[in-house]
């Protein structure tokens, strides 16, 4: 692969240098920032959604092309949510492994790269259907635990595979939101398995999981605080000041610019104002902070909006 990741012209440090400096307690040039772009990258890179999920070279290009324009602080490659598999032997996972190798060769020294996997409860919901799984949790809890055990062991095989390439793990578990299942069900059916996986990632790969939770999660912060995380990514509905003070005392936090109201539809001033507000709030987190969008940026977003987002991050540091 001839395409290589490049340091942004307006940054003093590469994302990897910035990450290592923060971990060492050293000063950095700016706040780390990660706009979650998902399939926006397809439109930006001029590739089809099919290529984005099946062609290793196109997968890698879809990560490197926007990174070289925007200079954000992390790349994330699929497979995201899937059915239980043994990752090493699964034909559907193989393209992602090939893309991971390409990415690490082209960008691994420049920027952290993570493999995206679904959370255990969300994968179980994909297999059973959300309504059926929630009913099963009440009527057949033993069987639900058996299903989630299979999923969790499958996710361990994905972590094993990612570790071979030096990738970290990004995990999203939207169905596990307490607004949908409640904190008691979270405690029984989500927490023990997510804790097992986050611990396993550290033990196996030496890399902490980046966890994203949609919606209002305050009622489960006491559980999130017990995970060994690279960060907890928070939805834009969360009060970031409160999260920084309460949750940021235990785990690094990330958030939470609204991807629709601000990034898709906002003016340049809207974006600058919100970026500055989020960074000012997030810097109160004792365990660290990364600026991010509250969820994925819509694929129809004007690419110039993300230029404004990243420019606002760099401008914030200069104004301090």
C-alpha positions as CSV (number, residue, x, y, z in Angstrom):
1,X,0.0,0.0,0.0
2,X,1.6,3.3,-1.1
3,X,-0.8,5.7,0.7
4,X,0.7,6.7,4.1
5,X,-0.7,8.7,7.1
6,X,0.7,12.2,7.4
7,X,1.0,14.6,10.3
8,X,-1.4,17.6,10.0
9,X,0.5,20.8,9.0
10,X,-1.1,22.7,11.9
11,X,-0.1,20.2,14.6
12,X,3.2,20.1,16.5
13,X,2.7,16.4,17.5
14,X,1.4,13.4,15.8
15,X,-1.6,11.7,17.5
16,X,0.7,8.9,18.8
17,X,3.2,11.4,20.2
18,X,0.3,13.4,21.8
19,X,-1.1,10.2,23.4
20,X,2.3,9.2,24.8
21,X,2.9,12.7,26.1
22,X,-0.4,12.8,27.9
23,X,0.2,9.4,29.5
24,X,3.5,10.7,30.7
25,X,1.9,13.8,32.2
26,X,3.7,16.1,29.7
27,X,2.3,19.2,28.0
28,X,0.8,18.8,24.6
29,X,0.0,21.1,21.6
30,X,-3.8,20.6,21.8
31,X,-6.7,18.6,23.2
32,X,-7.0,15.2,21.5
33,X,-10.1,15.1,19.2
34,X,-12.0,12.4,17.4
35,X,-15.0,13.1,15.2
36,X,-16.9,9.8,14.8
37,X,-17.5,9.6,11.1
38,X,-18.5,6.0,10.4
39,X,-19.9,5.8,6.8
40,X,-19.2,9.5,6.2
41,X,-15.8,8.2,5.3
42,X,-17.3,6.4,2.3
43,X,-18.6,9.5,0.8
44,X,-15.5,11.4,1.6
45,X,-13.2,8.8,0.1
46,X,-15.4,8.1,-2.9
47,X,-15.9,4.4,-2.1
48,X,-19.1,2.4,-1.9
49,X,-20.5,1.1,1.4
50,X,-19.9,-2.5,0.1
51,X,-16.2,-1.7,-0.5
52,X,-16.1,-0.1,3.0
53,X,-17.1,-3.4,4.5
54,X,-15.5,-6.0,2.2
55,X,-12.4,-4.6,0.4
56,X,-9.3,-4.4,2.7
57,X,-7.5,-1.8,0.5
58,X,-10.6,0.4,0.3
59,X,-11.2,0.0,4.1
60,X,-7.7,1.3,4.7
61,X,-7.9,4.1,2.2
62,X,-11.2,5.2,3.8
63,X,-9.4,5.7,7.1
64,X,-6.2,7.3,5.8
65,X,-7.8,9.8,3.3
66,X,-9.9,11.7,5.9
67,X,-7.1,11.4,8.5
68,X,-4.7,13.1,6.2
69,X,-7.1,16.0,5.7
70,X,-8.3,16.5,9.3
71,X,-5.5,15.1,11.5
72,X,-7.7,13.7,14.3
73,X,-6.4,11.4,17.0
74,X,-7.6,7.9,16.3
75,X,-8.6,5.6,13.5
76,X,-11.3,2.9,14.0
77,X,-11.9,0.0,11.7
78,X,-14.8,-2.6,11.8
79,X,-16.3,-5.2,12.0
80,X,-18.4,-3.6,14.7
81,X,-21.4,-5.7,15.7
82,X,-21.6,-9.3,14.4
83,X,-22.8,-12.8,15.3
84,X,-20.6,-15.1,17.4
85,X,-17.6,-16.4,15.6
86,X,-14.1,-17.7,16.0
87,X,-12.4,-14.6,14.5
88,X,-9.2,-16.3,13.4
89,X,-11.1,-18.7,11.1
90,X,-14.1,-16.6,10.0
91,X,-14.2,-15.6,6.4
92,X,-16.2,-12.4,7.1
93,X,-13.6,-11.2,9.6
94,X,-10.6,-11.9,7.3
95,X,-11.0,-8.6,5.2
96,X,-10.9,-6.6,8.4
97,X,-7.7,-8.4,9.5
98,X,-6.1,-7.7,6.1
99,X,-7.2,-4.0,6.4
100,X,-5.8,-3.8,9.9
101,X,-2.4,-5.0,8.7
102,X,-2.4,-2.4,5.9
103,X,-3.4,0.3,8.3
104,X,-0.8,-0.5,10.8
105,X,1.9,-0.5,8.1
106,X,0.7,2.9,6.7
107,X,-0.4,4.6,9.9
108,X,0.4,2.6,13.1
109,X,3.5,4.7,14.0
110,X,1.5,7.9,13.5
111,X,-1.9,7.4,15.0
112,X,-3.6,4.9,17.4
113,X,-5.8,2.4,15.5
114,X,-8.6,0.5,17.1
115,X,-10.8,-2.4,16.0
116,X,-14.5,-1.8,16.5
117,X,-16.6,-4.5,18.1
118,X,-20.2,-4.6,19.4
119,X,-20.9,-4.9,23.1
120,X,-22.1,-8.3,24.2
121,X,-25.7,-7.3,25.1
122,X,-26.1,-5.5,21.7
123,X,-24.9,-8.5,19.8
124,X,-27.3,-10.7,21.8
125,X,-30.1,-8.3,20.9
126,X,-29.2,-8.5,17.2
127,X,-29.4,-12.3,17.4
128,X,-32.7,-12.5,19.3
129,X,-34.3,-9.1,18.5
130,X,-34.4,-6.4,21.1
131,X,-38.0,-6.9,22.4
132,X,-37.6,-10.7,22.6
133,X,-34.3,-10.4,24.4
134,X,-35.8,-8.0,27.0
135,X,-38.6,-10.4,27.5
136,X,-36.2,-13.3,27.9
137,X,-34.2,-11.4,30.5
138,X,-37.3,-11.4,32.7
139,X,-38.6,-14.9,31.8
140,X,-35.5,-16.9,30.9
141,X,-32.5,-15.2,32.6
142,X,-30.4,-18.4,32.6
143,X,-30.8,-18.8,28.9
144,X,-29.9,-15.1,28.3
145,X,-26.7,-15.6,30.4
146,X,-25.8,-18.6,28.3
147,X,-26.3,-16.6,25.1
148,X,-24.2,-13.7,26.3
149,X,-21.5,-16.1,27.5
150,X,-21.2,-17.4,23.9
151,X,-21.0,-13.8,22.6
152,X,-18.5,-12.8,25.2
153,X,-16.2,-15.7,24.3
154,X,-16.5,-14.8,20.7
155,X,-15.5,-11.2,21.4
156,X,-12.5,-12.5,23.2
157,X,-11.4,-14.2,19.9
158,X,-11.8,-10.8,18.2
159,X,-9.6,-9.2,20.9
160,X,-7.1,-11.9,20.3
161,X,-7.0,-11.2,16.6
162,X,-6.8,-7.4,17.1
163,X,-3.9,-7.9,19.4
164,X,-1.9,-9.7,16.7
165,X,-1.8,-6.5,14.8
166,X,-1.3,-4.1,17.7
167,X,-4.8,-2.7,17.5
168,X,-6.8,-1.4,20.5
169,X,-10.5,-2.1,20.9
170,X,-13.4,0.3,20.5
171,X,-16.7,-1.1,21.8
172,X,-20.2,0.3,21.3
173,X,-23.2,-1.2,23.3
174,X,-26.2,0.9,22.4
175,X,-28.9,-1.6,23.4
176,X,-27.4,-1.7,26.9
177,X,-28.5,1.8,27.5
178,X,-30.3,2.1,30.9
179,X,-33.1,4.1,29.4
180,X,-34.0,0.9,27.6
181,X,-33.1,-1.9,30.0
182,X,-32.8,-0.1,33.4
183,X,-29.8,-0.1,35.8
184,X,-30.8,-3.4,37.5
185,X,-30.8,-5.3,34.3
186,X,-27.6,-3.6,33.3
187,X,-26.0,-4.8,36.5
188,X,-27.0,-8.4,35.9
189,X,-26.7,-8.8,32.1
190,X,-24.2,-6.2,31.0
191,X,-21.7,-5.2,33.7
192,X,-20.1,-8.6,34.4
193,X,-19.5,-9.4,30.7
194,X,-18.3,-5.9,29.8
195,X,-16.0,-6.0,32.8
196,X,-14.6,-9.3,31.7
197,X,-13.9,-8.1,28.2
198,X,-12.3,-4.8,29.3
199,X,-10.1,-6.7,31.7
200,X,-9.3,-9.2,29.0
201,X,-8.3,-6.6,26.5
202,X,-5.8,-5.1,29.0
203,X,-4.4,-8.5,29.8
204,X,-4.2,-9.8,26.3
205,X,-3.3,-6.8,24.2
206,X,-2.0,-4.3,26.8
207,X,-4.5,-1.8,25.4
208,X,-7.6,-0.4,27.2
209,X,-11.0,-0.5,25.6
210,X,-12.7,2.7,24.3
211,X,-16.4,2.3,25.2
212,X,-19.3,4.3,23.7
213,X,-22.7,4.4,25.3
214,X,-25.7,6.1,23.7
215,X,-28.3,8.1,25.6
216,X,-28.5,9.1,29.2
217,X,-26.2,6.9,31.2
218,X,-26.0,8.6,34.6
219,X,-27.7,5.7,36.4
220,X,-24.9,3.3,35.4
221,X,-21.9,5.5,36.0
222,X,-21.1,3.6,39.1
223,X,-20.6,0.5,36.9
224,X,-18.7,2.4,34.2
225,X,-16.3,3.7,36.8
226,X,-15.2,0.2,37.5
227,X,-14.1,-0.6,34.0
228,X,-10.5,-0.2,33.0
229,X,-11.0,2.0,30.0
230,X,-9.1,4.1,27.6
231,X,-12.2,6.3,27.6
232,X,-15.9,6.4,28.0
233,X,-17.5,8.2,25.1
234,X,-20.6,10.1,26.1
235,X,-23.7,11.0,24.1
236,X,-24.4,14.7,23.5
237,X,-27.4,14.5,25.8
238,X,-25.1,14.1,28.8
239,X,-24.1,17.1,31.0
240,X,-20.3,17.1,30.3
241,X,-19.5,19.3,33.4
242,X,-21.2,16.8,35.6
243,X,-19.6,13.8,33.8
244,X,-16.1,15.4,34.1
245,X,-16.5,15.9,37.8
246,X,-18.3,12.6,38.7
247,X,-17.2,10.1,36.2
248,X,-13.9,11.7,35.2
249,X,-12.6,11.0,38.6
250,X,-12.5,7.3,37.7
251,X,-12.1,6.9,33.9
252,X,-11.1,9.2,31.1
253,X,-14.1,10.7,29.3
254,X,-14.8,11.7,25.8
255,X,-17.5,13.8,24.2
256,X,-19.8,15.3,23.3
257,X,-20.5,17.7,20.4
258,X,-23.9,17.2,18.9
259,X,-23.3,15.5,15.5
260,X,-26.6,16.7,13.9
261,X,-27.5,20.1,15.5
262,X,-23.9,21.3,15.6
263,X,-21.7,19.4,13.1
264,X,-24.3,18.8,10.3
265,X,-26.5,21.9,10.7
266,X,-24.5,24.4,12.8
267,X,-22.7,27.6,11.6
268,X,-19.0,28.0,11.9
269,X,-19.6,30.0,15.1
270,X,-21.9,27.3,16.5
271,X,-19.1,24.7,16.0
272,X,-16.4,26.9,17.5
273,X,-18.5,27.8,20.5
274,X,-19.5,24.2,21.3
275,X,-16.0,22.9,20.8
276,X,-14.6,25.5,23.3
277,X,-17.4,24.7,25.8
278,X,-16.9,21.0,25.6
279,X,-13.1,21.3,26.0
280,X,-13.5,23.6,29.0
281,X,-15.9,21.2,30.6
282,X,-13.8,18.1,29.7
283,X,-10.6,19.5,31.1
284,X,-12.1,19.2,34.6
285,X,-11.8,15.4,34.2
286,X,-9.1,14.2,36.5
287,X,-8.4,11.1,34.4
288,X,-8.2,12.9,31.1
289,X,-10.4,14.0,28.2
290,X,-10.8,13.6,24.5
291,X,-13.1,15.9,22.5
292,X,-15.5,13.9,20.3
293,X,-18.9,14.0,18.8
294,X,-21.7,12.5,20.8
295,X,-22.3,9.9,18.1
296,X,-21.6,9.3,14.4
297,X,-21.5,12.3,12.1
298,X,-24.2,12.0,9.4
299,X,-22.8,10.9,6.1
300,X,-24.3,13.9,4.3
301,X,-22.3,16.4,6.4
302,X,-20.3,19.0,4.4
303,X,-16.6,18.0,4.8
304,X,-15.8,21.7,5.6
305,X,-17.8,21.4,8.8
306,X,-15.2,18.9,10.1
307,X,-12.4,21.3,9.0
308,X,-14.1,23.9,11.3
309,X,-14.4,21.4,14.1
310,X,-10.7,20.5,14.0
311,X,-9.6,24.1,13.5
312,X,-11.6,25.1,16.6
313,X,-9.7,22.4,18.6
314,X,-6.4,23.9,17.4
315,X,-7.6,27.5,18.0
316,X,-8.7,26.7,21.5
317,X,-5.2,25.8,22.6
318,X,-3.7,28.9,21.0
319,X,-6.2,31.1,22.8
320,X,-5.3,29.7,26.3
